Amino acid sequence: MSIKSMTGFARAEGAHEGTAWHWEVRSVNGRGLDVRLRLPSGSEPLEPRVREAVARHVVRGSLTITLATERSGSIAEIRLNERALAQVMQAADRIRDLTNATPPRVDGLIAIKGVLDIVEHQEDPEQAAARADAMLESLDGALVALVAARAAEGARLASTLLAQLDEIERLVGIVQTSPARTREAIEERLKEQVRRLLEAGNGLDPTRLHQEAVLLATRADVEEELQRLTSHVSAARELIAESGAVGRKLDFLAQEFNREANTLCSKASDVEITRAGLALKTVIDQLREQVQNIE
């Protein structure tokens, strides 16, 4: 199994005893696991179970989970309040006696508040629990599909990262084999720099001269940076081949790549090495951008 991206989308549908629904799950990159729920009114009891389901499948990422429901049957019952209607009719008869008004129409009677009662359907708790279980089962299917989508995107990311690591390795090789790193070239540069120190030193004492020469020699040596870069390339390839969430480790490693490239550039005293160092920094920046999308 390879790395997974934090980007993905999945959808799942379901139905149970007159209620249909669909889930939509969207995922983008995030520092940790952030779950945002958009549930219909009355679905609040599902929230903790939804979060538990997400935690079983996903380690990192910012997820938005939307549930939309639709009921095919009526969720309410209309009942005639006969007592209220009788009172209205008595009032209407009295009004006619006093004003000789026409009898009330049916549409007018039912429009009077209290004549018709709307009674919400009381669902059986067992039915509600069964529907909730069915909804969560379909959500689980959506999460499985999301993980598959993130894995497919992760495979594409892995290919990109491996190509970037190959380029880093190539650039490190250019620096390693540069003629500017031969003993003769380094000695020649040191001699020239020491000569300049002597000319500008106005009586520079031997101890100080020795210290400056050692400092120059140290700055000219980039072997340690090259070894670390090579080691980081191997470590990154091993992480890419691992299963599980390795995004944070790769992010840390990318920072270490950048640190070594910066040091190499600061030590570079040759045009070819400087050019390779700048190219290294460009590739490493691209690597860091890609790593931000890995779980």
Secondary structure, DSSP 8 states (H G I E B T S, - for coil): ----BS-EEEEEEEEETTEEEEEEEEEE--SSEEEEEE--TT-GGGHHHHHHHHHHH-SSEEEEEEEEEEESS-SEEEEE-HHHHHHHHHHHHHHHHHH------HHHHHTSBTTEEEEE----HHHHHHHHHHHHHHHHHHHHHHHHHHHHHHHHHHHHHHHHHHHHHHHHHHHHT-GGGSHHHHHHHHHHHHHHHHHHHSS--HHHHHHHHHHHHHHH--HHHHHHHHHHHHHHHHHHHS-S--HHHHHHHHHHHHHHHHHHHHH--SHHHHHHHHHHHHHHHHHHHHHTTB-
